Each structure stands twice: as C-alpha cells, then as structure tokens.
Amino acid sequence: MFGLLWMIGCGGPEVPPGDWANVAPAQVVEVLSGEGRSYLRVAEGQYSFWASVPELEVEPGDYVLLGKGPLRYAETGAGRLFDALTLIESVAVVDQAVAYAAAKLPKVEGGLDIAELYGARTTLGGKTVKLRGRIVKASKNIEGTNWYHLRDGSSGPGDGENDLTFTQDADYNVGDVVVVEGPLTLDKDLGFGYFYAAILEKPTVVVEP
C-alpha cells in the first residue's frame, strides 16, 4: 500500500477522509521496513512513539495522518524488538498544512478550545469551562486518581499551552475524544516539579463515539 501525498489546493488544505487520530502534526523521524510493513518513529507534539503501518513510501521529515490501532508491548518487527508499538492500518502521507488542519478538533457548542482557555485563563479561575479534546496521555492510579492529558490541535507544538490536564477516577483510553466540563483550577502545585497553570479536577466527562 502506498501513501498518497495530499497537497494544498486553491481552496486551502484538504484533509483526506478517514478516522484520523492526530491531535498535533505528526512528523516522521525514522523509518524501518520489513515483513511488508513500514515502522515509523513519529513525533506528535511533545510525544514520540513507534507505529507499524502497511508498507508505504515515506521518508524522515514527512508528515503523516494516522488512524487508531492497538498498542502492543514487546513487539518485534523489521529485525528489532520494540518496547511499545502501535499497530495502525490507516495512514496517509500529507504536507505540513494538511497535517496542521487535520489535527484540529471542532469546538464543542458553547465551549472553548484549549488555546482560548489558556489565553483567558486568568479570568477563568474557579469558573466552569467546557471543551472537547482527545486524550493523548494517561497516567493512572497516581495520588488516588487518574491523570489525563487533552489536546485539540488549537495551538502549535512547543508553545506550552496546547495540552490540558484533567483528573478523574473513571478509566479512559488514549485516543478517546471527550467533552469535559467543570471548574478550572489555576496554578496547581503538587511539588516535585509537578505544576499546572490550568487543570480540571474531577470534571464531568462524556466520551464521544
């Protein structure tokens, strides 16, 4: 299977149809091949991971859209052992503009996006906020609860304000798109280097299909 390179048309970036799971532009860092598969080390925002996809023409520096797939541990491929490997069947090679366009989730009705929340955070402390995001990281059973990182693609990687943490006892999965609503806590300092300029503590959470 060969990836299609989706370019910018005269009407702006056109995102190819698909159930893409990107929450930040995903750029290929390293490529391995074997057993009819391509093994991609991908940098997506502040996160880096390995993905196994159907064999395609792709080079380091290319941007890709990736669908959802199961995470496997201690998986072998291309003559090496991966500590963790996501198995993905839907992939497209795209240009940078399409990668940025595909990563953005639409705002929930009556809510904010993450960039807007950080932009107005000093006026939102203690107030109820509502937003949609995709869970990109989960740290479970820490300090008696679960800690989830949300992204919605509303701001570019590296600016420090494109990732919002929420806590909840319920169990959710990386890749879930959720709508969260609750009072915003500012400047939460847990010590040991864990400081949150903004965090939602035990908000209501609705997982979208």
BAFI-3210 file (N, C-alpha, C; in Angstrom, 3 decimals, decimal comma, padded with zeros to 6 digits):
// residues 209
n [1|2|3|4|5|6|7|8|9|10|11|12|13|14|15|16|17|18|19|20|21|22|23|24|25|26|27|28|29|30|31|32|33|34|35|36|37|38|39|40|41|42|43|44|45|46|47|48|49|50|51|52|53|54|55|56|57|58|59|60|61|62|63|64|65|66|67|68|69|70|71|72|73|74|75|76|77|78|79|80|81|82|83|84|85|86|87|88|89|90|91|92|93|94|95|96|97|98|99|100|101|102|103|104|105|106|107|108|109|110|111|112|113|114|115|116|117|118|119|120|121|122|123|124|125|126|127|128|129|130|131|132|133|134|135|136|137|138|139|140|141|142|143|144|145|146|147|148|149|150|151|152|153|154|155|156|157|158|159|160|161|162|163|164|165|166|167|168|169|170|171|172|173|174|175|176|177|178|179|180|181|182|183|184|185|186|187|188|189|190|191|192|193|194|195|196|197|198|199|200|201|202|203|204|205|206|207|208|209]
n.u [000,856|000,617|001,267|-000,704|000,162|-001,196|-001,915|-001,980|-004,796|-006,319|-008,285|-007,340|-006,003|-006,804|-008,179|-007,707|-010,343|-011,096|-010,768|-009,009|-006,565|-004,912|-003,703|-001,944|000,359|001,899|005,058|007,385|010,200|011,987|012,452|011,770|011,752|010,066|008,823|006,630|005,668|005,804|007,725|007,391|008,926|007,459|007,010|004,771|003,625|004,641|005,154|006,560|006,578|006,467|005,069|003,458|002,682|000,867|003,057|004,650|005,664|007,696|009,525|011,948|011,013|008,721|005,169|002,455|-000,847|-002,585|-004,534|-006,540|-005,354|-004,381|-002,221|000,782|002,999|006,474|006,893|007,906|009,598|010,846|013,348|013,949|013,302|010,561|009,821|007,291|004,636|002,424|-000,165|-001,310|-003,627|-004,615|-003,282|-001,840|000,309|001,085|001,193|002,651|000,727|-001,737|-001,399|-001,484|-004,079|-005,628|-005,261|-006,819|-009,549|-013,081|-014,626|-016,644|-020,128|-020,930|-018,627|-015,033|-011,872|-008,643|-006,534|-007,892|-008,766|-006,336|-005,529|-007,342|-007,133|-006,553|-008,843|-010,624|-010,371|-011,718|-014,147|-016,693|-015,777|-015,960|-015,008|-013,779|-011,664|-008,911|-007,712|-004,368|-002,463|-002,217|-002,007|-002,247|-003,790|-002,393|-001,660|-004,159|-005,974|-006,750|-004,812|-005,148|-004,144|-005,177|-005,616|-006,444|-005,582|-005,573|-003,498|-000,070|002,672|004,978|004,535|003,724|001,135|-000,826|-001,878|-003,942|-004,562|-006,682|-008,265|-009,683|-011,578|-012,622|-012,023|-010,370|-009,284|-006,238|-006,558|-009,313|-011,972|-013,236|-015,681|-015,295|-016,298|-016,205|-015,144|-012,362|-009,130|-006,428|-002,852|-001,872|000,098|001,814|004,175|007,516|008,152|005,816|003,655|000,772|-000,471|-003,073|-005,815|-008,279|-010,121|-011,560|-013,760|-016,994|-017,313|-017,780|-017,607|-017,127|-018,550]
n.v [-001,189|002,167|005,422|008,319|011,548|014,331|017,454|021,079|022,614|025,146|026,065|025,869|023,780|020,379|017,834|014,390|011,935|010,019|008,228|009,810|010,021|012,009|014,584|016,540|017,938|015,259|014,092|012,220|010,649|008,552|005,680|002,279|-000,900|-003,994|-007,346|-006,662|-004,341|-000,907|000,722|003,303|005,907|008,388|011,817|013,560|016,465|016,931|014,309|011,079|008,145|004,700|003,339|000,772|000,354|-000,335|-001,126|001,650|004,474|006,621|009,151|010,294|013,332|013,693|014,316|012,646|011,267|009,376|006,554|004,948|002,350|-000,775|-000,831|-002,490|-004,304|-005,123|-005,968|-007,424|-006,572|-005,725|-006,715|-005,992|-005,416|-003,826|-001,744|-000,643|-000,584|000,729|-000,600|000,165|000,564|002,469|005,080|008,092|009,986|013,345|016,929|019,666|021,658|020,327|018,445|020,077|021,071|018,758|018,010|019,521|019,686|020,295|022,919|022,327|022,950|026,007|026,066|026,303|026,286|024,761|026,583|029,029|028,815|028,901|031,435|033,069|032,373|033,608|034,930|032,955|031,317|029,143|029,223|027,531|025,646|024,410|022,001|020,300|017,548|015,378|012,503|012,210|011,236|009,123|008,749|006,546|005,715|007,357|009,193|008,500|008,803|009,156|010,622|012,647|013,807|016,272|017,216|019,422|020,383|023,125|024,887|025,364|022,931|023,026|025,479|025,365|025,659|023,969|021,739|020,242|019,195|016,838|015,373|012,258|009,618|007,593|005,239|005,912|005,874|006,346|008,249|008,464|010,704|013,309|015,241|017,607|019,120|021,506|023,244|025,437|025,066|027,046|027,368|025,037|023,418|020,604|019,910|018,437|019,174|019,092|021,101|022,885|025,179|025,423|023,330|020,753|019,425|016,477|016,783|016,602|014,073|013,185|010,650|010,720|009,148]
n.w [000,000|-000,891|000,333|-000,183|-001,233|-000,037|-001,166|-000,948|-002,172|-004,266|-002,639|-000,081|002,625|002,133|003,832|003,726|003,611|006,524|009,639|011,432|014,024|014,870|017,003|016,987|014,607|012,988|012,588|010,736|012,066|011,906|009,811|009,305|007,600|006,874|006,566|004,953|006,080|007,189|009,584|011,693|013,430|015,142|015,767|017,593|018,445|021,725|022,127|021,382|019,427|018,271|015,324|013,502|010,162|007,064|004,343|002,846|000,822|002,359|004,078|006,532|008,027|006,554|006,869|008,470|008,507|010,886|011,683|014,245|016,453|018,042|020,904|021,324|023,429|023,754|021,073|017,992|014,917|011,676|012,243|014,870|018,395|019,770|022,468|022,803|020,495|018,179|016,309|013,232|010,626|008,879|007,063|005,832|003,808|004,046|003,361|005,256|005,847|005,591|007,615|009,887|009,652|009,903|012,520|014,170|016,309|016,186|018,080|020,993|021,204|022,652|024,120|024,803|023,015|023,643|023,300|023,525|026,155|027,637|026,850|028,138|030,764|033,245|033,902|034,229|036,409|038,793|037,541|035,619|032,852|029,490|027,138|024,184|023,574|022,656|024,283|024,922|026,559|029,378|032,810|035,255|038,423|040,279|043,106|044,031|041,923|038,360|035,761|033,002|029,783|027,553|024,136|021,418|019,035|018,717|019,017|018,093|018,287|021,021|022,232|024,825|025,690|024,710|025,736|028,031|031,307|032,973|035,839|036,878|038,300|036,767|034,075|031,148|027,674|025,820|022,905|022,981|022,270|024,090|025,890|028,287|031,359|033,873|036,943|036,572|037,749|038,799|038,640|040,043|042,276|042,862|043,934|043,720|041,122|039,663|038,296|037,442|035,291|034,560|035,258|035,228|037,740|038,478|036,526|034,829|032,377|029,045|026,768|023,352|020,446]
ca.u [000,000|001,423|000,573|-000,961|000,577|-002,287|-001,333|-002,891|-005,464|-006,533|-009,203|-006,739|-005,689|-007,898|-007,836|-008,300|-011,319|-010,592|-010,946|-007,655|-006,452|-003,902|-004,077|-000,908|001,024|002,726|006,174|008,184|011,584|012,800|011,682|012,299|010,856|010,218|007,614|005,531|005,201|006,700|007,784|007,655|009,025|006,699|006,935|003,471|003,712|005,707|005,203|007,226|006,158|006,638|003,841|003,570|001,638|001,115|004,249|004,401|006,820|007,723|010,885|012,037|010,639|007,354|004,054|001,508|-002,085|-002,640|-005,771|-006,408|-004,933|-003,995|-000,844|001,375|004,271|007,457|006,531|009,050|009,375|011,991|014,577|014,238|012,266|010,049|009,216|005,860|004,387|001,013|-000,464|-002,251|-003,870|-004,968|-002,191|-001,696|001,405|000,490|002,107|002,571|-000,527|-002,794|-001,156|-001,990|-005,534|-006,251|-005,100|-007,709|-010,911|-014,031|-015,053|-017,959|-021,061|-020,953|-017,391|-013,780|-010,796|-007,586|-005,801|-008,713|-008,764|-005,094|-005,486|-008,204|-007,147|-006,529|-010,213|-011,477|-010,119|-012,902|-015,352|-016,925|-015,431|-016,360|-014,207|-013,611|-010,270|-008,569|-006,761|-003,109|-001,607|-002,949|-001,195|-003,331|-003,555|-001,393|-002,287|-005,543|-006,853|-006,125|-004,440|-005,265|-003,748|-006,041|-005,225|-007,474|-004,969|-005,869|-002,273|001,016|003,526|006,111|004,230|003,439|-000,260|-001,676|-002,116|-004,668|-004,710|-007,823|-008,238|-010,977|-011,414|-013,050|-010,960|-010,499|-008,182|-005,568|-007,278|-010,711|-012,385|-014,131|-016,111|-015,136|-016,912|-016,039|-014,426|-010,951|-008,193|-005,212|-001,582|-001,879|001,475|001,824|005,521|008,330|008,182|004,506|002,929|-000,211|-001,007|-004,523|-006,167|-009,661|-010,115|-012,798|-014,872|-017,838|-016,655|-018,595|-016,817|-017,852|-018,348]
ca.v [000,000|003,370|006,581|009,407|012,849|015,283|018,790|022,198|023,089|026,587|026,422|025,625|022,374|019,407|016,668|013,185|011,303|008,939|008,381|010,119|010,205|013,030|015,756|017,516|017,492|014,078|014,088|011,003|010,864|007,409|004,686|000,933|-001,715|-005,438|-008,164|-005,982|-003,235|000,208|001,034|004,738|006,628|009,598|012,876|014,233|017,422|016,621|012,864|010,305|006,745|003,865|002,808|-000,158|000,659|-001,015|-000,596|002,811|005,314|007,719|009,472|011,193|014,702|013,705|014,343|011,558|011,109|008,011|006,118|004,319|000,961|-001,277|-000,696|-003,769|-004,205|-006,155|-006,423|-007,488|-006,194|-005,131|-007,190|-005,420|-005,518|-002,527|-001,735|-000,388|-000,407|000,867|-001,234|001,055|000,160|003,639|006,050|008,916|010,952|014,642|018,047|020,266|022,389|019,335|017,863|021,016|021,161|017,511|017,827|020,409|019,240|021,408|023,263|021,900|024,067|026,733|025,867|026,907|025,363|024,837|027,836|030,103|028,656|029,445|032,864|033,787|031,581|034,417|035,359|031,763|030,542|028,862|029,225|026,306|025,699|023,228|021,880|018,982|017,229|013,960|012,071|011,843|010,597|008,730|008,261|006,022|005,295|008,222|010,037|008,092|009,084|009,056|011,917|012,583|014,985|016,541|018,135|019,614|020,927|024,548|025,676|024,569|022,266|023,741|026,764|025,123|025,890|023,182|020,488|020,496|018,006|016,691|014,171|011,579|008,245|006,668|004,742|006,271|005,377|007,239|008,267|008,836|012,109|013,537|016,586|017,747|020,352|021,654|024,449|025,473|025,372|027,689|027,334|023,886|022,984|019,352|019,639|017,509|019,620|018,969|022,363|023,024|026,536|025,235|021,922|020,442|018,374|015,694|017,345|015,624|013,628|012,440|010,103|010,797|007,957]
ca.w [000,000|-000,980|000,856|-001,097|-000,743|-000,199|-001,254|-000,777|-003,359|-004,269|-001,570|001,224|002,894|002,028|004,638|003,141|004,507|007,363|011,080|011,879|015,466|015,159|017,783|016,669|013,386|013,243|011,649|010,766|012,487|011,495|009,050|009,112|006,776|006,986|006,611|004,283|006,906|007,476|011,014|011,727|014,700|014,863|016,776|017,525|019,535|022,668|022,296|020,343|019,521|017,085|014,734|012,388|009,181|005,792|003,679|002,007|000,530|003,321|004,482|007,680|007,696|006,032|007,815|008,232|009,272|011,389|012,302|015,557|016,444|019,360|021,375|021,731|024,128|023,419|019,732|017,089|013,526|010,982|012,844|016,190|019,416|020,193|023,806|022,572|019,071|017,842|015,025|012,566|009,238|008,066|007,080|004,630|003,818|003,705|003,553|006,586|006,028|005,815|008,936|010,892|009,527|010,349|013,961|014,920|016,584|016,301|019,436|021,422|021,225|023,910|024,860|024,379|022,688|024,646|023,131|024,102|027,610|028,179|026,592|029,090|031,989|034,472|034,196|034,280|037,612|039,585|036,715|034,868|031,436|028,729|025,921|023,563|023,297|022,538|025,294|024,287|027,552|030,579|033,924|036,083|039,800|040,899|044,125|044,222|040,790|037,043|035,198|031,544|029,018|026,401|023,064|020,391|017,829|018,565|019,009|017,565|019,266|021,573|022,873|026,225|026,035|023,807|026,442|029,270|032,142|033,871|036,677|037,009|038,771|035,716|033,199|029,731|026,867|024,886|021,628|023,192|022,172|025,218|026,251|029,737|031,868|035,314|037,362|036,209|038,824|038,301|039,382|040,944|042,526|043,607|044,385|042,924|039,732|039,011|038,403|036,367|035,174|034,483|035,366|035,592|038,744|038,522|035,764|034,146|031,139|028,105|025,684|022,083|019,597]
c.u [000,882|000,613|000,386|-000,504|-000,516|-001,719|-002,411|-003,491|-005,699|-007,477|-008,640|-006,523|-006,929|-007,481|-008,482|-009,281|-010,687|-010,817|-009,573|-007,630|-005,445|-004,477|-003,007|-000,272|002,020|003,801|007,019|009,636|012,502|011,906|012,454|011,289|011,133|008,884|006,402|004,945|006,256|006,591|008,263|007,823|008,506|006,790|005,621|003,381|004,884|005,901|005,890|006,862|006,465|005,279|004,193|002,393|001,886|002,263|003,892|005,696|006,771|009,165|010,857|011,807|009,253|006,349|003,082|000,244|-002,196|-004,005|-005,501|-005,948|-004,470|-002,517|-000,359|002,717|005,163|007,124|007,768|008,634|010,614|013,302|014,927|013,056|011,870|009,456|007,710|005,673|002,884|000,781|-001,595|-002,394|-004,199|-003,875|-002,209|-000,523|000,860|001,548|001,833|001,235|-001,690|-002,638|-001,684|-003,515|-006,218|-006,209|-006,115|-009,097|-011,843|-014,396|-016,424|-018,858|-021,099|-019,676|-016,206|-012,895|-009,652|-006,792|-006,578|-008,712|-007,490|-005,011|-006,270|-008,145|-007,196|-007,912|-011,147|-011,287|-011,378|-014,191|-015,464|-016,605|-015,810|-015,530|-014,168|-012,126|-010,079|-007,524|-005,488|-002,146|-002,451|-001,962|-002,170|-002,844|-002,383|-002,109|-003,792|-006,488|-006,080|-005,918|-004,391|-004,841|-004,627|-005,353|-006,377|-006,919|-005,137|-004,647|-001,118|001,890|004,619|005,788|003,810|001,990|-001,198|-002,073|-002,771|-004,869|-006,041|-007,661|-009,635|-010,707|-011,765|-011,891|-011,258|-009,230|-007,539|-006,245|-008,741|-010,906|-013,457|-014,531|-016,064|-015,726|-016,757|-015,275|-012,934|-010,117|-006,920|-004,044|-001,572|-000,447|001,450|003,188|006,234|008,324|006,875|003,683|002,019|-000,743|-002,525|-004,802|-007,642|-009,635|-011,503|-013,967|-015,832|-017,212|-017,645|-017,685|-017,668|-017,573|-017,292]
c.v [001,225|004,546|007,617|010,704|013,852|016,689|019,845|022,567|024,582|027,008|026,180|024,138|021,487|018,147|015,438|012,550|010,160|009,255|008,621|010,442|011,279|014,158|016,833|017,043|016,374|013,982|012,838|011,353|009,777|006,390|003,375|000,142|-003,185|-006,124|-007,466|-004,825|-002,128|000,526|002,475|005,210|008,031|010,550|013,616|015,182|017,053|015,122|012,199|008,836|006,033|003,344|001,864|000,081|-000,188|-000,339|000,563|003,569|006,535|007,918|010,300|012,635|014,815|013,789|013,230|011,775|009,633|007,723|005,515|002,875|000,529|-001,047|-002,052|-003,507|-005,385|-006,804|-006,402|-007,096|-005,544|-005,489|-006,586|-005,623|-004,116|-002,648|-001,542|-000,038|-000,335|000,310|-000,465|000,630|001,334|004,685|006,838|009,853|012,280|015,731|018,713|020,950|021,443|018,707|018,773|021,083|019,923|017,353|018,609|019,810|020,444|021,658|022,685|023,134|024,698|026,626|026,610|025,845|025,614|026,134|029,007|030,031|029,236|030,952|033,673|033,180|032,437|034,916|034,174|030,934|030,388|028,823|027,908|026,528|024,370|023,168|020,444|018,756|015,736|013,624|011,568|011,175|010,287|008,191|007,837|005,605|006,037|009,171|009,767|008,400|008,889|010,455|011,797|013,906|015,093|017,462|018,266|020,209|022,422|025,434|024,767|023,953|023,197|025,043|026,591|025,278|025,168|021,849|020,824|019,179|018,020|015,404|013,576|010,148|007,219|006,353|005,109|005,846|006,486|007,111|008,608|010,335|012,331|015,003|016,656|019,095|020,390|022,928|024,334|025,879|025,945|027,428|026,246|023,351|021,748|019,051|018,669|017,872|019,515|020,227|022,497|024,456|026,503|023,736|021,807|019,235|017,745|016,365|016,233|015,327|012,826|011,969|010,117|009,544|008,212]
c.w [000,000|-000,489|-000,230|-000,465|-001,063|-000,114|-001,051|-002,121|-003,265|-003,163|-000,186|001,453|002,817|002,760|004,012|004,112|005,278|008,822|011,704|013,364|015,844|015,999|017,695|015,370|013,700|012,171|011,845|011,093|011,956|010,807|008,986|008,278|007,009|007,076|005,976|005,072|006,908|008,956|011,156|013,168|014,433|016,052|016,575|018,713|020,427|022,862|021,108|020,529|018,208|016,630|013,591|011,452|007,931|005,044|002,745|001,802|001,444|003,764|005,757|007,255|007,107|007,184|007,460|009,054|009,636|011,987|013,673|015,402|017,816|019,651|021,862|022,405|023,747|022,073|018,834|015,675|012,958|011,677|014,183|017,123|019,854|021,598|023,710|021,100|018,838|016,441|014,360|011,113|008,325|008,194|005,773|004,831|003,294|003,800|004,904|006,834|006,299|007,200|010,034|010,851|010,106|011,862|014,778|015,065|016,630|017,760|019,731|021,508|022,619|024,722|024,278|023,738|023,670|024,526|023,734|025,621|028,217|027,974|027,602|030,482|033,249|034,852|034,416|035,541|038,457|038,805|035,944|033,397|030,789|027,460|025,447|023,312|023,142|023,594|024,601|025,259|028,777|031,606|035,020|037,469|040,437|041,854|044,223|043,085|039,487|036,473|033,677|030,910|027,774|025,410|022,085|019,110|017,666|018,643|018,664|018,641|019,761|022,270|024,328|026,622|025,075|024,431|027,779|030,017|032,879|034,663|036,740|037,462|037,700|034,768|031,754|029,004|026,051|023,522|021,773|022,982|023,237|025,285|027,776|030,154|033,383|035,642|037,041|037,426|038,217|039,240|040,458|041,077|043,419|044,215|043,463|041,434|038,994|039,288|037,190|036,365|035,106|034,511|035,719|036,532|038,854|037,787|035,331|032,794|030,305|026,974|024,410|021,245|018,515]
res [m|f|g|l|l|w|m|i|g|c|g|g|p|e|v|p|p|g|d|w|a|n|v|a|p|a|q|v|v|e|v|l|s|g|e|g|r|s|y|l|r|v|a|e|g|q|y|s|f|w|a|s|v|p|e|l|e|v|e|p|g|d|y|v|l|l|g|k|g|p|l|r|y|a|e|t|g|a|g|r|l|f|d|a|l|t|l|i|e|s|v|a|v|v|d|q|a|v|a|y|a|a|a|k|l|p|k|v|e|g|g|l|d|i|a|e|l|y|g|a|r|t|t|l|g|g|k|t|v|k|l|r|g|r|i|v|k|a|s|k|n|i|e|g|t|n|w|y|h|l|r|d|g|s|s|g|p|g|d|g|e|n|d|l|t|f|t|q|d|a|d|y|n|v|g|d|v|v|v|v|e|g|p|l|t|l|d|k|d|l|g|f|g|y|f|y|a|a|i|l|e|k|p|t|v|v|v|e|p]
***
